């Protein structure tokens, strides 16, 4: 799942600005990246808060995957918006960044917990 989210992130970061630059006359790549990163920062914080909120009613793994799957779904939904209407590219950049980092954050939390668990029980650590 983390690999899929990272692939979507790479595709979005690589092709969305190029597509918008060809589709828009007044496109500013620096503004796109700034708004993208601001959306990513807010998306990371919101996804962390949602994982904590859902953790109260379900397991750790289920809450992480639920937030990651919803973020990936909304990322794909926002990406299809790019093909139909690219006039509000700053809003689009924010939502793409929000959902890209919102999907990656819970999956990286999961992978860091797996690494720490594996390191704790390895023969080298003892």
Secondary structure, 3 states (H helix, E strand, C coil): CHHHHHHHHHHHHHHHHHHHHHHCCCCCHHHHHHHHHHHHHHHHHHHHHHHHHHHCCCCHHHHHHHHHHHHHHHHHHHHHHHHHCCCCHHHHHHHHHHHHHHHHHHHHHHHHHHHHHHHHCCCCCC
